[in-house]
């Protein structure tokens, strides 16, 4: 956890995206933070803006860290694939879905479509890559990750029932060395309102 936070502690685009969401949903809105990690920066930022945050993460250690950093948030140790709560004004999934296969990402987007009420927002970020459950070494740990080229990610989000409002493509260099320049995709979407 500490190595990850050292490498990815400075994510100005993520902070800007969360501020965008907080402005749209307003104080007292309910937002789901998928893969909330330690709660910093996103859950803390949203709570400070008056948003009621429900954070989920598969790691009990991350949930414990988030409970210490953001005691105002409601936190649960679970996977997005097992989540069933609904009625959220928005949801964020910043770099949390990339640990799933593409089939599971599509399933997670279906869960998020159900979780977010019509007209609510979804903010999703991923590293741009054409991968499906591929083995990679991440911070000296073997993991499996998935990703999409930009247009393909937008199509998957749209197929889940969201309209794309904006997509931002950002170059990012992790703080730890050696590191490779990454391309981060931030998708801003809104659940379609039935006509």
N, C-alpha and C positions, 0 to 999 in steps of 0.2 A: 504494500500500500504506500509506504513512504517513497519508494523508488518511482512509482507511478506519479505520485503528486509532485515529486521533484522534476520529473521529465515534462509533465503537462500542467504545471501550476499556472502558467500564464497563457490563458486562452481568451483574448479580448473579444473574438467573434462570438464565442459562447456567451460571454457576459452581455454583449450587445443583443444577442438573440433573446436571452431571458428577459432583458429590460423591455424589448419589443413586446413580448408576450404579456408581461405584467401591465404594460400600458393598455393593451387590448382588453384584457379580462377584468382589470380593475381590482380594487381592494375587496377582500372577502370572497373572491372567486376560489374555486377548488381546482388545483392543478396536480396531475399525476407526474411524478418524477421517476421515470423508468431507468433502473440502474443508477440509483441516486449516489452510490459510492459513499464517500465520507460526508456528503451533504454540502461540500464546498467545491465550487462556488455557487451552484445553481439553487439548491434548496434554501441555503442561507439567504441568497439574494432575493428569492421570491417571497420568503417569509418577511424579510425586512421591508418589502413593498406592500405588505398587508395581505398577501395571498395565503390561503390555507393549503398546505402542501401535504400530499400523501406520497411518501417515498417507498419504493420497493427495490430490493437488491437480493441476489442469490447468496451473497456472502454475509454470514453472521458477523464477521469482523467489521465489514463495511457498515452494516446497520448499527453496530455498537459505536463506531466512530461518528456516524451521522447523528445518533442520539445525543452524543456529547456536544457536537458542533451546532445542532439545530434541534434543541429539545422541544420547540414548539411544533415541529412536524410530527405527523402520524406516520410511523415507519413499520414496514413488514418485511420479513425475510421470505421472499418468494420469487418465482420466475414470472415474467410477463405472460408466459404461455399458460400459467395456472391462475391468472388474475381474472376476477369476474365482477369487480365493482364498477358501477356505471354513474353517469350524471356529472362528469367532470366538465369544467369550462375549457380546459386545455390539458395537453400532455406534452412532456418533453422526453426525448430519448436521445441524449447526447452520447454518442459512441458506445451505446450499450447493446444495440442489436447486432453489431458486427461479430459477436461471439456465437451467433446462431448460424445454422445453414440457411441458404436462400429459402427453402421451403418453410423453415421455422420463422424466418423474417416475415414472409407473407402471412403466416398464421398470427404472428405478433401484431401485424398491422390490422388484421381482422379484429383481434382483441381490443386494440386501441380505437378502432372505429366504433365498437360497442361501448367502450368506456367514455368516449368524448360525446357530449350531446350535440345534436345538429347545430351547426353554426360555430361550434367550438374549434379550437386550434390544435394542431399537431406541429411540433418542431422536432425535426429529426436531423442528426448529423452522423456522418460516417466518413471514413477514409475512402477516397475514390480508388477503386481497384476492381478488376474483373476476376473475382475469386468466389468460389463456393466451397465453404468448409475446408479450406486449404490449410495445411500445416505451415506455421511460421514460428520463428523464434522472436519473442517479445519480452524485452527486459530480461534476457537470459532464461526465459521460460518457454517451453514448447506449448503452443496453443493452436487452435483452429479458428480461422476467421473467414468471413465472407464480406464481399463488397460489390459495388456496381459502378459502371461508368455513370456519369451524371444523368444523361437522358434515360437510362434504364432504371435508375433509382426513382426518378420522377414518375415514370410509367407505373412502377410497382405501387407507389403511394396513391396515384390516381385510381388504379384498379381496386384499391382497398376502399374507395368511396370518399376520397379527399380531393379538393381542388388545390392545385399549386398556386400559391400567392407570390412566391419569390424563391429563388435558389441562389445561394451565394457560394462561390468557389474561392477558397482561401488557401494560400501556401502557408505551411506551418513547419517550423523547425523545432523538434523537441529539445529541451534544455540539456539533457544528458548527452554525453559524447561517448563513442561515436554514434551519430544519428543521421538518418537520411531525411531529406526534405519530403514532407507529406502534403498531399492535396486533400483538404477537408471540404466536404459538401455539407451545406446547411440548407435544408428544405423547410420552407414555411408553408404550411397547408391548413386548410379549413375543411371540416366535415361538411359535406353537401347537405343542404336543407331540402327535405322532400317538397316537391311542388304539388 
